Every structure is written in C-alpha cells, then in structure tokens.
Amino acid sequence: MKAVKTTGWILLVALVGIQFVPTEHNKSDVVPKTDFMVVNEVPKNIENIIKTSCYDCHSNNTDYPWYNRVQPVAWFLEGHIENGKEELNFNEWDTYSGRRKKSKLRSIISQIKEDEMPLASYTLIHRDAKLSDTEKKTVLDWVSKLKDSL
C-alpha cells in the first residue's frame, strides 16, 4: 500500500512540475506575401472555409484553445502543428515550386475526398472546422481549377 501511495505522490508532483515547462507557440500576426490566400486571390467563401478548417495546423498562426495551457496536452498539440506545417504550410505557399504546388493541391483534393482532413480529432473539438458536403464540393471544385491553372 505504501508503494502505491508513493507512486501516486510522485506522479502528482511530476504532473504539477510539467505545467511549468513552456511550449513554443505558433503565433504570428504577419501575413506574408507568400501566403496561399494572397498569391491565389482566393474567393472569400473559400478563404473562410480553408482558414477555419486548415490554418490552425497548416500555417504560422494557430488560434490556441484554453486547454493548450495544460501539459501534456500542449506538447501533443504542438506536435500536430509541427507535423501539419511540415506537410503543408499555407503561409509559405509561394516558396514551393510549381510541381510541388500541384502535388499539394492533388493531396488536398484526395484528403478532403477521403475525409482524412481536417483530422477527426480536430473536428471533434472544433465543430466549425468540419466540412459539410456543400463546403467540400465548393473547395474541391475551386482547388481543382487552381491545380489545372498551374
């Protein structure tokens, strides 16, 4: 019984202790000239959908929820954001080659069609990020046209 109590105290102290380990936030107020929205003159309705459903993990500016202040949740979120930006960073869109842009657009189309993006774990909490069938069709049509124009 003493071992269980000691283990419990150690876990509690560790949990409290990790709350003081800072995380680096993905926050920027600057919209670069290389941003997807700037470069492509995206229609407002498409812009709203993409910013709501994609930009938190695929840009340099994340709108953090309150629970991002709790460890280890903050580490988990930062890992998702880092991975998302490695795959596609909308703020760096115009730094990509034409070939890479087409590849990213094909990937966007595929992942939206297959309901792989936005992630289910993200839309579970961010209900407004879940794409309706109409929004999917709107985005898919526009992204397909953009891909064909490159």
Phi, psi and chi 1 to 4 in degrees:
 res  aa     phi    psi   chi1   chi2   chi3   chi4
   1 MET       -  -35.9 -174.6   65.9  162.2      -
   2 LYS   -65.4  -36.7 -174.1  175.6 -179.1 -179.2
   3 ALA   -65.4  -38.7      -      -      -      -
   4 VAL   -66.1  -43.0  171.9      -      -      -
   5 LYS   -64.3  -44.0 -156.1  175.5 -157.1 -178.0
   6 THR   -63.6  -43.7  -57.4      -      -      -
   7 THR   -62.4  -41.5  -58.0      -      -      -
   8 GLY   -60.3  -45.0      -      -      -      -
   9 TRP   -64.7  -41.4  -82.8  108.8      -      -
  10 ILE   -62.9  -43.7  -69.9  170.9      -      -
  11 LEU   -63.8  -40.4  -71.8  174.1      -      -
  12 LEU   -64.3  -45.4  179.6   62.9      -      -
  13 VAL   -63.1  -41.5  168.6      -      -      -
  14 ALA   -63.8  -43.5      -      -      -      -
  15 LEU   -62.5  -42.9 -174.9   62.4      -      -
  16 VAL   -67.1  -42.1  170.0      -      -      -
  17 GLY   -61.5  -39.8      -      -      -      -
  18 ILE   -71.0  -13.1   65.1  172.9      -      -
  19 GLN   -66.6  -19.7  -58.7  -48.9  -52.7      -
  20 PHE   -93.7    1.0  -62.1  100.7      -      -
  21 VAL   -86.4  115.8  177.0      -      -      -
  22 PRO   -74.9  155.2   27.7  -32.2      -      -
  23 THR  -118.3  151.5   55.7      -      -      -
  24 GLU   -86.4  126.3 -168.7  169.3  -39.5      -
  25 HIS   -88.1  144.1  -77.5   96.3      -      -
  26 ASN   -89.8   77.3 -176.0   47.1      -      -
  27 LYS  -131.0  128.1 -124.4    9.4 -177.4  171.1
  28 SER  -150.8  136.5  173.3      -      -      -
  29 ASP   -94.0   -2.7  -66.3  -30.1      -      -
  30 VAL   -94.1  130.1  177.2      -      -      -
  31 VAL  -100.0  108.9  177.0      -      -      -
  32 PRO   -70.8  160.6   22.4  -28.1      -      -
  33 LYS   -66.3  -16.2  -66.4  176.8 -176.3  174.7
  34 THR   -89.6    2.0   56.7      -      -      -
  35 ASP   -65.7  142.1 -173.7   77.3      -      -
  36 PHE   -51.3  -44.5 -177.8   82.9      -      -
  37 MET   -68.1  -36.8  -59.0  -59.4  169.5      -
  38 VAL   -73.1  -47.7  174.3      -      -      -
  39 VAL   -66.7  -37.2  172.7      -      -      -
  40 ASN  -101.4   -0.7  -65.0  -57.5      -      -
  41 GLU    47.3   61.1  -62.0  177.1   18.9      -
  42 VAL   -71.8  133.1 -179.2      -      -      -
  43 PRO   -57.9  147.8  -19.7   28.9      -      -
  44 LYS   -56.4  -41.4 -161.3   66.1  173.6  165.5
  45 ASN   -65.6  -38.4   63.8  -32.8      -      -
  46 ILE   -69.9  -42.5  -55.1  -73.7      -      -
  47 GLU   -56.7  -46.0  179.3  179.2  -19.3      -
  48 ASN   -61.4  -42.2  -70.2  -21.9      -      -
  49 ILE   -64.3  -49.1  -66.2  168.0      -      -
  50 ILE   -65.5  -42.4  -67.6  173.1      -      -
  51 LYS   -64.9  -39.2  -77.6 -169.7  172.3 -179.1
  52 THR   -70.4  -38.8  -59.2      -      -      -
  53 SER   -97.7  -17.5  -61.9      -      -      -
  54 CYS  -126.0  -34.5  -50.3      -      -      -
  55 TYR   -67.6  -26.2  -97.3   54.0      -      -
  56 ASP   -58.8  -37.6  -89.1   -8.7      -      -
  57 CYS  -104.6  -16.0  -65.8      -      -      -
  58 HIS  -120.5   37.8  -64.8  -77.0      -      -
  59 SER  -153.9 -179.1   78.1      -      -      -
  60 ASN   -93.2   15.3  -64.2  -30.5      -      -
  61 ASN  -142.1  100.8 -169.7   24.0      -      -
  62 THR   -98.7  135.7  -60.1      -      -      -
  63 ASP   -91.6  102.5 -175.3   20.7      -      -
  64 TYR   -80.6  138.2  -73.4   96.9      -      -
  65 PRO   -79.8  167.1   27.6  -32.3      -      -
  66 TRP   -59.3  -35.9   66.0  -92.2      -      -
  67 TYR   -72.6   -2.4   51.5   83.0      -      -
  68 ASN   -71.4   -8.1 -175.8   63.8      -      -
  69 ARG   -88.4   -0.9  -65.9 -176.8 -172.5   96.8
  70 VAL  -108.7  125.6  178.8      -      -      -
  71 GLN   -88.9  144.1  -64.4  -66.3   14.0      -
  72 PRO   -90.3    9.0   32.7  -34.3      -      -
  73 VAL   -59.2  -41.5  174.2      -      -      -
  74 ALA   -60.2  -40.0      -      -      -      -
  75 TRP   -64.4  -41.6  -67.8  -31.7      -      -
  76 PHE   -60.5  -47.4  175.9   76.5      -      -
  77 LEU   -64.0  -43.9  -68.0  176.2      -      -
  78 GLU   -62.5  -36.0  -73.3  -54.0  -43.9      -
  79 GLY   -63.6  -42.7      -      -      -      -
  80 HIS   -63.1  -43.5  -91.7  -80.9      -      -
  81 ILE   -64.8  -44.8  -67.4  165.0      -      -
  82 GLU   -60.4  -45.3 -169.1  174.3  -53.2      -
  83 ASN   -64.4  -41.1  -69.1  -21.5      -      -
  84 GLY   -61.6  -43.0      -      -      -      -
  85 LYS   -70.2  -29.7  -74.6  172.8   53.4  175.5
  86 GLU   -65.8  -37.5  -77.0  177.3   14.5      -
  87 GLU   -74.2  -45.4  -82.0  -60.4  -45.3      -
  88 LEU  -159.1  124.9  169.5   64.6      -      -
  89 ASN  -120.9  106.6 -172.5  -24.8      -      -
  90 PHE   -59.9  -28.3  -77.7  110.4      -      -
  91 ASN   -69.8  -21.1  -70.0  144.5      -      -
  92 GLU  -107.4   16.5  -63.0  174.1    1.2      -
  93 TRP   -50.7  -46.3  178.7 -101.0      -      -
  94 ASP   -77.2   -2.6 -149.5   30.9      -      -
  95 THR   -87.1  -12.1   64.8      -      -      -
  96 TYR   -78.0  149.1  -62.7  162.6      -      -
  97 SER   -70.6  163.1   67.8      -      -      -
  98 GLY   -57.5  -41.2      -      -      -      -
  99 ARG   -62.7  -43.2 -177.4  176.6  169.9 -174.5
 100 ARG   -68.6  -37.2 -172.2  167.3 -176.2 -153.4
 101 LYS   -59.8  -46.9  -73.4  176.9 -175.6  176.8
 102 LYS   -60.9  -41.4  -81.4 -170.2  172.2 -167.2
 103 SER   -62.4  -43.8  173.2      -      -      -
 104 LYS   -65.1  -40.0  -66.9  -59.1  177.0 -172.9
 105 LEU   -65.9  -40.6  -68.0  171.4      -      -
 106 ARG   -60.9  -40.8  -81.3 -167.3  -61.7  -88.5
 107 SER   -65.5  -42.1 -178.2      -      -      -
 108 ILE   -59.3  -47.6  -71.4  168.8      -      -
 109 ILE   -58.9  -49.7  -68.7  166.7      -      -
 110 SER   -60.7  -46.1  169.7      -      -      -
 111 GLN   -70.8  -32.6  -69.4 -173.7   14.8      -
 112 ILE   -70.5  -44.2  -70.5  174.1      -      -
 113 LYS   -59.7  -39.3  -79.6 -177.6  178.4  177.9
 114 GLU   -87.5    6.1  -60.1  -62.8  -37.7      -
 115 ASP    57.1   31.8  -72.1  -35.3      -      -
 116 GLU   -87.5  -23.1  -66.7  174.0    5.4      -
 117 MET  -134.1  142.8  -76.2  -70.6  158.2      -
 118 PRO   -65.2  156.6   17.1  -21.7      -      -
 119 LEU   -57.4  141.8  -68.0  174.6      -      -
 120 ALA   -59.9  -37.0      -      -      -      -
 121 SER   -65.1  -28.8   59.6      -      -      -
 122 TYR   -77.5  -46.0 -178.2   76.2      -      -
 123 THR   -72.8  -16.8   59.0      -      -      -
 124 LEU   -60.4  -39.2 -176.2   64.9      -      -
 125 ILE   -98.3  -36.1  -64.4  170.6      -      -
 126 HIS  -101.5   77.6  -58.9   88.2      -      -
 127 ARG   -57.6  -34.3  -62.6  -79.4 -175.0 -168.1
 128 ASP   -69.4  -13.9   57.5  -26.0      -      -
 129 ALA   -84.0  -16.2      -      -      -      -
 130 LYS   -69.4  130.4 -173.0  160.2  179.2   61.0
 131 LEU   -86.5  128.8  -61.3  174.5      -      -
 132 SER   -75.8  167.9   68.5      -      -      -
 133 ASP   -60.3  -38.6  -70.5  -21.0      -      -
 134 THR   -65.7  -44.1  -55.5      -      -      -
 135 GLU   -63.8  -41.3  -70.6  171.7  -34.3      -
 136 LYS   -58.0  -49.4  -76.7 -179.0 -168.8  178.2
 137 LYS   -61.5  -43.6 -178.4  174.6  179.0   -0.3
 138 THR   -59.7  -49.3  -57.8      -      -      -
 139 VAL   -67.0  -45.6  171.1      -      -      -
 140 LEU   -59.9  -43.7  -70.2  171.0      -      -
 141 ASP   -61.2  -46.1  -70.6  -12.9      -      -
 142 TRP   -68.0  -44.2 -172.4   83.7      -      -
 143 VAL   -64.3  -38.5  169.7      -      -      -
 144 SER   -62.0  -43.5  -66.8      -      -      -
 145 LYS   -63.0  -41.9  -73.5  178.1 -171.1  170.1
 146 LEU   -62.6  -44.7  176.9   61.0      -      -
 147 LYS   -59.4  -43.5  179.4 -179.0   66.2   68.6
 148 ASP   -68.9  -23.6  -67.2  -17.8      -      -
 149 SER   -85.0  -11.2   72.8      -      -      -
 150 LEU   -80.5      -  -66.9 -179.3      -      -
